[in-house]
Amino acid sequence: MSKREAAALFRQRLGQVLTQSGKTQSGFAQAISIDRSALSQLLSGPDPRLPRAETLLAIAAQFQVSVDWLLGLSEDAGTVTQMLDAVETEAALDDQSRTAMERWHAEATGQKIRYVPALLPDLMRTPEIISFQAQSSEQEKRRLQAQTQRRLHISRAGKADIEMCMPMQSFHIFAQGVGHWAGLDRAIRQNQINHIARMVDELYPAFRMYLFDGRKRFAPPMTLFGYTRAAVYAGEVYLLIRAKPLIRDLAQGFDGHIRAAEVHAHEAADWVRGLRAV
């Protein structure tokens, strides 16, 4: 099925969902957190198109239909099959105490990895940051330390090809010691900033960091493993996506963040180095 055919089928099935919901277009748009004009474009714009990933996931979750059905990859409109195929929990550890996300990283060796971290680049966490995030749990501290070392090992591997994109504001919040980082000592925060700058220098160009203005763009925490798998962080679980059209859309969105970056990969280490914890 071509992308145009998939978009046309999506439009048809979106119309079905709208009709069955009994909602007005305004109510339906509000339920999936988009503008009514954006919904109108999806339903009747001059050229059928697929929605953004977060919109697709919102429709599936809000109205109990499967992503595969919306994209024309299945004739089963229910969510049971989709959820079994699409969601794995972060807490599921293997015999090496690796999370599902770490297994996916290992399986993606040799593929391009794109990711948006939830807070800071996890492969660059200092021991003090790990202790702060572990909240006095020795078991969680050991797990985070092992996770950081594994991610760093992958990034140093000869075949590594990793792009990371995140809002500049995440670094500003960290430097200021507010929000999630409230109560963290200034010297620890400055040491972490310096460590990230050194690591970005060391790993470049296999690891490339881009920073965009979070006031202009939004990117959910996620990781794209080539074009075979994507994981969107949703708190206690990862939404694991295998549908190739949706993965391509997520990749295109990620590439859009890079094109709009205020700080590019060759500038990133110096930009971070210029931050001062207060």
Buried (B, 14 or more C-beta within 10 A) or exposed (E): EEEEEBBBBBBEBBEBBBEEBEBEEEEBBBBBEBEBEBBEBBBEEEEBBBBBBBBBBBBBBBBEBBBBBBBBBBEEBEBEEBBEBBBBEBEEBEEEEBBBBBBBBEEBEEBBBBBBBBBBBBBBBBEBBBBBBBEEEEEBBEBBBBBBEBBBEBBEEEEBBBBBBBBBEBBEBBBBBEEBBEEBEEEBBBBBBBBBBBBBEEBBEBBBBBBBEBEEBEBBBBBBBBEEBBBBBBEEBBBBBBBBBBBBBBBEBBEBBBEEBEBEBEBBBEBBBEBEBE
